[in-house]
Amino acid sequence: MARNNAARRRTRLISGTIRKPAGAGQAAADGPFGAAETAITCPRGLEDALASELAALGVPVLSVGDTVVTTLATLHECARWNLRLRVAHRVLWLWGEFWASSPEDLYRGVQALRWEDLLRPDRPLMVRAAVGSGRNGPPAGWVALKCKDAIADRMRSRLGRRPDSGPQPDGACVFVRWADRLCRIYLDTTGEPLCFRGYRRDLVVAPLRETLAAGLLIASGWDGRAPLVNPMCGSGTLAIEAAWIAARRAPGLLRRKFAFRHLRTHDEERWRAELDAARRAVQPVRAVIVAADRDPAAVEAARRNARRADVAEDLRIVVADLDRTPLPGPAPWIVVNPEYGRRTGADEAALLAEYRRIGEFFRRAGPSGRGVVITGHLRLARRIGLRLDRRRTVYNGPIECRLLEFALGGPPSSPATERPI
Ligand SMILES: C[S@@+](CC[C@H](N)C(=O)[O-])C[C@H]1O[C@@H](n2cnc3c(N)ncnc32)[C@H](O)[C@@H]1O
């Protein structure tokens, strides 16, 4: 089969097999639906962090691609990964795939699937689609509508009723990817992306997505025990995610809305047992975690968010300028997400001084600490002036950023230049 070679080149296969059709595998434990290839999406640049999370949960990773890691999972396991994965955005369970050269092929292929076994006519349905770039076919919105019609027609013919459909993820969700004639139909078991944890209702300018914040901490190797300092904390996302990591708290515990809960296969009792197990796994936070911001309104927002996240007692959140941020212990892990102008409109000269001060603050933390910076300002990052230990490109939504790690004991870097880092 002429598969999408470009996509294949971008994908690193971890094991030889990439697909086992739905219906095979653990059918006894999961009704008629067994394990199927499952694509778990994440922020671009944090695929390895997601793969390491899966590995830590004992889940085999099949492949790592651009913004996606694949594994095999039953629908029940998908529910568990929705609850537990910190870096994941969506968990997509492959329900069918076929070749389609025309809209008619697409309609027929979607209609041939046994939707009446999975969807409930009394629950709303949202269909999203993505189409391959560089093709002349219909746009994604049109593809989604065509698939929704095919599903609705199938449901009406089998059950006499069809689900209402709409643009909001309020019920079951289907995701269709149509690229190079290959059409893959997924059940999106998540719906509203997992970055919406439920605690961050108080916002400041330019907040980090929760999944990105968690991924940065995981990617930087913070172990949940070393003292962690988060100057310029804004709404507190990094500190709150750090507390959840330290507490081994499942990131989905505050959420009620998951698309899998609207499927026919959903077993509410089993789901409640998952939630109970996740609650029992929560441990006291032993790491000292400090968050600070010079803006009292940001500190107030961070405190309110921390209360909602149930970690207010585990964090020390203070009003403090960068220079005066408390440094607990001799080897702190300092994580900073400074302003970078793009979304805050901050003045370039002021930012330049600020990035130099970050370097000075890092130096004051002593030689055994670690400095981690996430920024979208690739030129200013050089002004930190310390020897760079590790660098990776990550994306905060559409914004290209760098995750920079500095070993604080190292010699200063060569004089700052205006070259992007
Ligand atoms: C990009 S925002 C951080 C957003 C945060 N990561 C979040 O998810 O909400 C940068 C924050 O740095 C703070 N800030 C800027 N300069 C500062 C300084 N010199 N000392 C302390 N805080 C500062 C701002 O008040 C702002 O809240």
The ligand as a MOL file (V3000), in Angstrom:
LIG
                    3D

  0  0  0     0  0            999 V3000
M  V30 BEGIN CTAB
M  V30 COUNTS 27 29 0 0 0
M  V30 BEGIN ATOM
M  V30 1 C 4.7310 35.0930 30.7670 0
M  V30 2 S 4.1090 35.4780 32.3440 0 CHG=1
M  V30 3 C 4.1920 33.9230 33.1800 0
M  V30 4 C 2.9910 33.0990 32.8860 0
M  V30 5 C 2.9160 31.8230 33.7020 0
M  V30 6 N 3.8910 30.8330 33.2840 0
M  V30 7 C 1.5210 31.2420 33.6550 0
M  V30 8 O 1.3280 30.1060 33.1830 0
M  V30 9 O 0.5860 31.9440 34.0300 0 CHG=-1
M  V30 10 C 5.4190 36.3700 33.0640 0
M  V30 11 C 5.1450 36.8750 34.4700 0
M  V30 12 O 6.3700 37.4630 34.9330 0
M  V30 13 C 6.0600 38.5180 35.8030 0
M  V30 14 N 7.2740 39.3700 35.8850 0
M  V30 15 C 7.8250 40.1020 34.8980 0
M  V30 16 N 8.9620 40.6790 35.3260 0
M  V30 17 C 9.1490 40.2820 36.5960 0
M  V30 18 C 10.1670 40.5040 37.5800 0
M  V30 19 N 11.2090 41.2860 37.3310 0
M  V30 20 N 10.0480 39.9230 38.7880 0
M  V30 21 C 8.9810 39.1340 39.0590 0
M  V30 22 N 7.9790 38.8820 38.1860 0
M  V30 23 C 8.0650 39.4360 36.9650 0
M  V30 24 C 4.8390 39.1740 35.2160 0
M  V30 25 O 4.1030 39.8400 36.2180 0
M  V30 26 C 4.0860 37.9480 34.6340 0
M  V30 27 O 3.1100 37.4900 35.5380 0
M  V30 END ATOM
M  V30 BEGIN BOND
M  V30 1 1 1 2
M  V30 2 1 2 3
M  V30 3 1 2 10
M  V30 4 1 3 4
M  V30 5 1 4 5
M  V30 6 1 5 6
M  V30 7 1 5 7
M  V30 8 2 7 8
M  V30 9 1 7 9
M  V30 10 1 10 11
M  V30 11 1 11 12
M  V30 12 1 11 26
M  V30 13 1 12 13
M  V30 14 1 13 14
M  V30 15 1 13 24
M  V30 16 1 14 15
M  V30 17 1 14 23
M  V30 18 2 15 16
M  V30 19 1 16 17
M  V30 20 1 17 18
M  V30 21 2 17 23
M  V30 22 1 18 19
M  V30 23 2 18 20
M  V30 24 1 20 21
M  V30 25 2 21 22
M  V30 26 1 22 23
M  V30 27 1 24 25
M  V30 28 1 24 26
M  V30 29 1 26 27
M  V30 END BOND
M  V30 END CTAB
M  END
